[in-house]
Amino acid sequence: MRAVDPGAAVEGVGALPQPGHLGVPPFVRRERRVQEWEPDRDGQADGGERAERWGPPRPDLGRRKAIAAGASLALALAGAVALFGLGLTPDRYLVVLLVPALVLRRARRFLLDFVPFAVLIVLYAESRGIAHLVHAHPFYRPQLDAERFLFGGHVPSVILQHWLWSGSARWYDHGIVEVTKLHFIVPPLLAFVLWMKRRALFYRFAASMLVLSYAGAITFLIFPSAPPWAAAQSGMIDPISKLPIPHGAAAASSLPSTMSSFSITRVVAKNPYAAVPSLHGGYAFLVFLFVAMLIWKTRWRWLIPVLAIYPAVQCFAVVYTANHYVVDLLIGFVYATASIFGVRWFWRRRGWPE
């Protein structure tokens, strides 16, 4: 268009503001990703609030402090295992992890983050016990038929015990039972390592673990399922045994009665079955997949095949001890995968830092 006055010059229009000038991240393909720790004019990362919420427990966490915290964690964990065995309950594990938090001088931050996580895990344990009280009679056939379909009419638990079980516990039987108890050790340990690295990672891992746990509890209520040892007791498969508890795990019985019995899980209802999904397999695969996704684009991705040994050994142990079918483990893997990707989708939908 021409100016009304031909002699008047048309004023130039200033540059329009861009999304980056407004302090708001642009919308790309319907995604909104919050930019973490973007310095403001005062040099503070979003006023410091976002960095404090999502970053490490203390910003000045150097190598020396990290080594001191790691050493204190190793000592506290070794002491707890010596007293109570590998089957640490959430309340006892909370005390163990409090030790390195005290070394870091971040005990209050640790308690605010981990106490709700521990409480929700205990409530999950109670919910799976309630599921057994509601439906005390489990299903036997569906998972057993699926197992025989996968393995040409055979049941791996029966085969493994036929090869390895002699009727009395040998040294490797004790070791295999101890491997199943890593189920109680490894996930909380990873949660604490992630918390030290970056609290956003801890929140996402804890959320994934809780989603997996409560999805399992709902399934235990809807579809109570019997493990191989229960099928053997009912005469549906060849006789197999639940391996006896190793003598080393009975160390807690030598403690004073008040110390050995003090645990909140003593009042939690038990579920002797809880086979489908296998959370032994689910937690192990959750740990593996979460770490593998973190290191996939780093120079440490060569460790992924090494990390896969943990879920593989855990799965072998629970099949050999007749606690799970392979089908249970595969379903647990599916639950773990869905939990991780479901939480990640929700995380990104909310625009939370990863």
N, C-alpha and C positions, 0 to 999 in steps of 0.2 A: 504494500500500500504506500502511496505517496503522502507526504506531509500536507496538512491543510494549507500552510503557507509555503509555497515553493521555495522561498528564500531561506526558510528556517531549516537548520540541520537536524536530522533525526538523531536523537540521543541513543547511544549504544546501551544495550541491555546487559547488566552485570551477569556474571556467571551464576547459574542456578546452584543452590547448595546440593552437595552430593551426600549419599547416605553416611559416608565416613565422617563428614563434617558435623553431623548431628549427634554423634556419640551413640548411635543405635546401629547394630549390625544389620546389613541388608538381608532381605528375604530371598533365598535362592531355592528354587524347587520345593517350596513350602516348608523348608527347614529353617529353624531359628536356633543358632548355636551361640550360647553366651560366651563372650570372650573373657577369659579369666585374667585377673590380675593386670588389667590394662591400666597403666599409670595415669593418674589425673594430673592436674596442673601442679599439685603439691607433691607429686612424686609418689603418692600413696596408691596402692593397688585397689581401685574402686573404693576408696575410703578405708582400705585395710580390712573391711568386713568380709569381703569375698575370699581374700587370701587366708584370713583366719579361719573361715568356715571350711574351706575345701582343701587347703594346703596341708603340709606336714604339721604334726603337733607343735613343733617349734621351728621357726624359720631359720634359726642359726644351728640346725642340727648338722654338725660336722662329723668327720670320720671318727674322731676320738670319742665323741659322745655316743655315736652309733655303736662302736665296738664295745664300749662300757655297758650299754643297754643290752647288747646281744650276749655278752658274757654273763650278766646278771640273770637274763632270761634262761640261759642254758643251765645255770646253777639251780635256779628256782624250779625249773621243770624236772631236772634230774632228781632233786630232793622230793618233789611231789610224786614222781613215778616210783621212787624207792619206798615211799610210805604207802601209797595207795594203788600202785600198779598203773598200767597204761589206760585203764578205763576211767579216766578223770571225769568227774561230773562238772557241769558248767560252773557251779559256785566255787569249787576248788580251783578250777582252771582260771577263774576270774582273779583269785588271789595270786596265782602264779604270775599272770600277766601284769598285775599291779606292781610287782617288784621292778621290772625295767621302766615302767611309767614313773615310779618314784625316782629312779636314777635320772630320768630325763627331766624331772621336776614338772611333770605334767599329769599328776595323779588325778586332779579334778577333771581335766579334759578327758582323760581315759575313762573315768567312771561315767561321765555324761554320755560318752559314745558307746561303751561296752555293756553297761548295766541293762539298758533297754534290750540290747541284742540278746544277752543271756536270759533275761526274763522271758522273751518271746520264744527262745529255744526250749526253756522249761515248760512253757505253756503248750508248745507243740508236743513234747513228750507226754504231757497229761492228756492232750487231745487224742493221741494214738492209743493211749490206755483206755480212754472213754469209748473209743471206737470198738475195742474188744469187748467191753462191758455191754455195749448195745447189741453187737453181733458176735456172739461168742463162738459160733460154729462156722468155720471157714469153708471155702470151696477147695476141693482137691483136684477135680478133673481138668478144668480148662488149661491151667499152666502145665500140668503133667502131660496132657495130650499134645500141647504145643511143643514141649521139650522132646517128646518122642518123635514128633514130626520132623523137627530140625535135625535130629541125630539118628535117624533111621531106626527108630524103635528103642534106642538105648537111652539111659539116663546118666549123664556125666558124673553125678555124685556117686552113683553106685559103682561105676567103672573106676574112679579115682580111689575110692576106699578099698575096692577089690585089689588094686595094685599096691597101695601104700599102707593101709590100716592093718595092723597085726593083732588087734584085740586089746592091746595095752598101749598107752601113750609112750612114744619114743621121743628122742630129742627134737626131731623135725616136726612132730605133732605139736609140741609145746611152742616151737617157733612159729608155726602156721597160725595157731590160735592167737599168739601175740600180734601177728600181722593184722588180724581182724580188728584188734583194738586200736590200731592207728586211725581207724574211723573216728575216734574221739579226740585224737591229738592233732592231726594234720590240718583240718579246716580252720579251727580257731587260731592255730599258729600262723597260717597264711594270712588270716584276717588281721593279726597284729602286725605282721611284716608290712602289709599294705597300708595299715594305719600309720606306721612310722614313715613310709615313703610318701604317702599322699592320702589324706583322709577321704577324698572323693572316691578313690579306688576302694577303700574299706567300705564306704556306704554302699557302693554298687555291688560288691561281693556279698556283703551281709544281706542285702535285699534279695539277691539271687538265691542265696542259701535258704532264706526264710520262705521264699516263694516255693522252692523245691520241697521244703519240709512240710508246709501246710498243704501243698498239692498231694503229697504222699499221705498225709493224715486223712484227707477227704477220701482218697482212694481206699485206704484201710477201712473206712466206714462203709463205703458203697460196695466194695468188693473185698471182703476179708479172705485171705488166701493162705493156704497151708504150705510150709516149706517141705523139702524132701524128707527130713527126719520124721515129720508128722505123717507123711504118706507111708513111710516104712512102718511106723507103729500101727497104722491102720491096715497093713498087709497089702497095700496097693502097688508097692515096689519091693524089690529084694531087700532084706534086712541091712540097714546101715546104722551107724551110731553118731550121736553128737559127741564130738571129742571132749574129754574131761578138761576141766579148767586146770591150766598149768600150776604147779606148786609155787612158782614165783609170783603168781598173781594173788596168792593167798596171803601175801605179806601184811595186808591191812588187818588180818585177823589177829596178828601179834601185837597190834597197837592197843592202848587202853580203850575200853569199850566206848567211852564218851567221844574219843577222837575218831574211832573207826566208824561209828554210826552217825556222826554229824555230817549230814548232807541233805539238802533240800529235796533231792530226788528220791529220798527214802519214802516220801509221802506221795510220790507220783504213781499213778496206776500203771501197771505193766501190760504189755501186749506180747504174748509169747510167739505170735506168728508174724504179722506185719511183713509179709514176703513180697507183695507186689504193690508198688515198685520196690526194688532193692535200693535202699538208701545207702547201703555200704557201697554199691556200685555207683549210685547217683552222686554221692558226695565226692567220691574219688574222681569221677569223670568231671564233675563241676570244677574241682581244683585244677585238674589237668587242662581243661578247655579254657578256663579263665586265664591261667598263666600263659598258655600257648598263644592266646589272642593278644596278650600284652607284649610278648617278645617276637611276634611274627615278623614285624617290620624292623627289627633290630638285628645287630650282629650276633645276638645270643640265640637266634632261632635254631641253630644246630642242636640246642639242648632239648628240643621238642621230643625227638624219639627217646631220649633218656627219661624225660618226664613221664612218658607213656608207660614206663615200667611200673610206676606206682599203681595206677588203676588195674593194670594187668595182674600184678601180684595180689592185690586186694580181691579181685574177682576169683582168682584161683583159690584163694584161702576160703572164701565163703561157700564156694561150690564144694570143695573138699570136706569142709566141716558140716556139710548137709544143711546149711542155713538158707541157701537160695538155689534155684534153678538158673541156668544160663538165660532163660527167657526173662526171669525177674530182673537180671542185670541189664539186658537189652532195653527193657522198659524203663529202668532207672536212667540209662543213658539218654533216652528220648526226653524224659522229664527234665534232666539236668540241662540238656541243650535248649529245650523250650524255655526254661527259667532264665538262662543267661541271655538269650536273644530277646525274650519278652521284656526283661528288665531294661536291657539296653535300648530297645525301641521306646519304652516309656521314658527313660532318662533323656533321650534325645528329643522326644516330643515335648518334654518339659523345659528343654534348653539348659539342663544342668551340666556342669563340668564333668568330664569323664576322667 
